[in-house]
Amino acid sequence: MSYRYALIATVGSVLGAALGYVIGWGLWDVMAVYFYAYVPGVTEEGFARVGQLFSQYDFWLFLLPASPRILAKIFTIAVGVFAILISRFLCWHSIGRGLRFYLVANSVSLYDNRLGS
């Protein structure tokens, strides 16, 4: 059962990343002021830093949003703003987030089986 939840979480995360890309790619000029004001963790400084990191570390950076939640919002929007290939981003995002969710699912499954016996 935990693996089903991991699949649902991975698919939801990838869909959210695609939405973040669209916001960054097509709506950032209009939405930037609102994101800086109302979304926790999204700042002009943080956003500028993400741009620098993209140019320096390229695809390795796509694995970072697998960890902290707020960081993922900044990265997914930044990918659209900086016009990174969406197919490449979604592939790496799927791998990073999927690994995270399936590691948790595996731990739950392992300990659930041990507790049940």
Contacts in CASP RR format, 6 or more apart in sequence:
PFRMAT RR
TARGET T0000
AUTHOR 0000-0000-0000
METHOD contacts of the structure
MODEL  1
MSYRYALIATVGSVLGAALGYVIGWGLWDVMAVYFYAYVPGVTEEGFARV
GQLFSQYDFWLFLLPASPRILAKIFTIAVGVFAILISRFLCWHSIGRGLR
FYLVANSVSLYDNRLGS
2 104 0 8 1.000
2 105 0 8 1.000
2 106 0 8 1.000
2 108 0 8 1.000
2 109 0 8 1.000
2 112 0 8 1.000
3 102 0 8 1.000
3 105 0 8 1.000
3 106 0 8 1.000
3 109 0 8 1.000
5 101 0 8 1.000
5 105 0 8 1.000
6 98 0 8 1.000
6 101 0 8 1.000
6 102 0 8 1.000
6 104 0 8 1.000
6 105 0 8 1.000
7 101 0 8 1.000
9 97 0 8 1.000
9 98 0 8 1.000
9 101 0 8 1.000
10 94 0 8 1.000
10 97 0 8 1.000
10 98 0 8 1.000
10 101 0 8 1.000
10 102 0 8 1.000
13 72 0 8 1.000
13 93 0 8 1.000
13 97 0 8 1.000
13 98 0 8 1.000
13 101 0 8 1.000
14 90 0 8 1.000
14 93 0 8 1.000
14 94 0 8 1.000
14 97 0 8 1.000
16 76 0 8 1.000
17 65 0 8 1.000
17 72 0 8 1.000
17 76 0 8 1.000
17 79 0 8 1.000
17 89 0 8 1.000
17 90 0 8 1.000
17 93 0 8 1.000
17 97 0 8 1.000
18 86 0 8 1.000
18 90 0 8 1.000
19 76 0 8 1.000
20 73 0 8 1.000
20 76 0 8 1.000
20 77 0 8 1.000
20 79 0 8 1.000
20 80 0 8 1.000
21 76 0 8 1.000
21 77 0 8 1.000
21 79 0 8 1.000
21 80 0 8 1.000
21 86 0 8 1.000
21 89 0 8 1.000
21 90 0 8 1.000
22 80 0 8 1.000
23 31 0 8 1.000
23 77 0 8 1.000
23 80 0 8 1.000
24 31 0 8 1.000
24 77 0 8 1.000
24 78 0 8 1.000
24 79 0 8 1.000
24 80 0 8 1.000
24 81 0 8 1.000
25 80 0 8 1.000
25 81 0 8 1.000
25 83 0 8 1.000
26 80 0 8 1.000
28 77 0 8 1.000
28 80 0 8 1.000
28 81 0 8 1.000
35 42 0 8 1.000
35 77 0 8 1.000
36 42 0 8 1.000
36 43 0 8 1.000
36 44 0 8 1.000
39 73 0 8 1.000
40 70 0 8 1.000
41 70 0 8 1.000
41 73 0 8 1.000
41 74 0 8 1.000
42 70 0 8 1.000
42 73 0 8 1.000
42 74 0 8 1.000
42 77 0 8 1.000
46 74 0 8 1.000
47 74 0 8 1.000
47 78 0 8 1.000
47 81 0 8 1.000
50 74 0 8 1.000
50 75 0 8 1.000
50 78 0 8 1.000
51 78 0 8 1.000
51 82 0 8 1.000
53 61 0 8 1.000
54 61 0 8 1.000
54 78 0 8 1.000
54 79 0 8 1.000
54 82 0 8 1.000
54 84 0 8 1.000
59 88 0 8 1.000
59 92 0 8 1.000
61 75 0 8 1.000
62 75 0 8 1.000
62 79 0 8 1.000
62 88 0 8 1.000
62 89 0 8 1.000
62 92 0 8 1.000
62 93 0 8 1.000
62 96 0 8 1.000
63 92 0 8 1.000
63 95 0 8 1.000
63 96 0 8 1.000
64 71 0 8 1.000
64 75 0 8 1.000
65 71 0 8 1.000
65 72 0 8 1.000
65 75 0 8 1.000
65 76 0 8 1.000
65 93 0 8 1.000
65 96 0 8 1.000
65 97 0 8 1.000
66 72 0 8 1.000
66 96 0 8 1.000
66 97 0 8 1.000
66 98 0 8 1.000
66 99 0 8 1.000
66 100 0 8 1.000
67 100 0 8 1.000
76 93 0 8 1.000
79 86 0 8 1.000
79 89 0 8 1.000
80 86 0 8 1.000
END
